[in-house]
Amino acid sequence: MSERIAAGHFDAPAFHAALDRTRQERGLLWKHVADQAGVSASTLTRLAQGRRPDVDGLAALVSWAHLSADDFVRRQEAAEDAGTLAKVATHLRGDRNLTPEAAEALEALITVAYKQLATEHPE
């Protein structure tokens, strides 16, 4: 009997936002991102429009930004969303740029905002 795999989708807008944060942190223009990552400018334009990159473009961009493509795959299983705050806390506490106190303060802020803005069944 084969195991059923949950359907899902790639969250291109969230991926683009993460790339943009990385670009800003590095003080780069988008054309420099394209050059450094080895992708075309049109790949980045498509991402800015909410469209998904091709597989090679995705691989180049996640490598350039030191991201994980799996972080942008949205599964339809409700149980997957249950750990959102735990995942955020893990990332914050592992951030070398934050003191433990700063990570804890950010976690508290994000928790309050998340609980106020999250819906039970987003559509």
Secondary structure, 3 states (H helix, E strand, C coil): CCCCCCCEEECHHHHHHHHHHHHHHCCCCHHHHHHHHCCCHHHHHHHHCCCCCCHHHHHHHHHHHCCCHHHHEEECCHHHHCCHHHHHHHHHHCCCCCCHHHHHHHHHHHHHHHHHHCCCCCC
